[in-house]
Amino acid sequence: MCSKTVDSLRWHDEERSKDRKLRHPVDGQAWKDFDRLHPVFAQDSRNVRLGLASDVSPGNDIDIYLQPLINELKLLWDSRVETYDASRNQTFQMQATLMWTINDFPTYAMLSGWSTKGKFACPCCNYNTNSRYLKHSRKMCYMDHCVFLPMDHPWRSNKRSFNGKTEFRPPPPLLKRTDVLNSLQDFENVFGKKRKISNDGPWKKRSIFFELPYWQHNLLRHNLDVMHIEKNIVDSILGTLLDIPGKTKEHAKARYLHSAEQTRFNRRAQNNDECDPSDVEIVSLFPKKGFPLGARKLIHLF
């Protein structure tokens, strides 16, 4: 109904800079791959691509709450919806798709069905996750991340800084999209707090998103929320500071957050046009001392 909204819908196709640089999701491989598989959808730039951002914690049972959304998404894909285009004064049959989800790591498990705990906690490494159980701390440790570096990277030969071994294995292959669905075809979903999961392995359920006819073909189904990643990094740094003898959590925060040392968390962006009060010489137009009307008592203005 709003012409400006329609213009925004078409911006990625008509106005964006097409210089082969990654500036917008449309420049990513997942978007291009979707267009290749669904050319009819890609023909009309007014068709909507959605991202589902979620920060809830009902566990695997989240699929129950998502069922009405999935039903509407099916309608938007299969039947389309007649929509008015105010900029062209015409109606068109709008189609919509869910491109991906955006969430933190625990929610990743709830939405995808892949357990982010235990031996195979990494969804990208999947069955090739390099994990070890530390018996004294009773926790899983994930190592051998040098496999993701370029083959000629010097860290691959650095024994001393890592586990005492060189690392020249290639990165683990990603699970093929259709293989994921095939392996979950006969998976028995059981919901409820008293459920007993009889299925072994990292899969805890067959995600409800696979009811969407295009979901199995999406190149990038789940994204991690960068805000939560940075928060976890900060929390881990604070945890390290708390190990310093005599330091409390209040001291740790002050030491980190108010440190004069410039870090990626406290430095201003180089192209930040906003003025930092600490950079400004304060010039007062008024004296700091004055007399109130009707009295000669000296007061201080703060």
Disulfide bonds with the S-S distance in Angstrom:
none
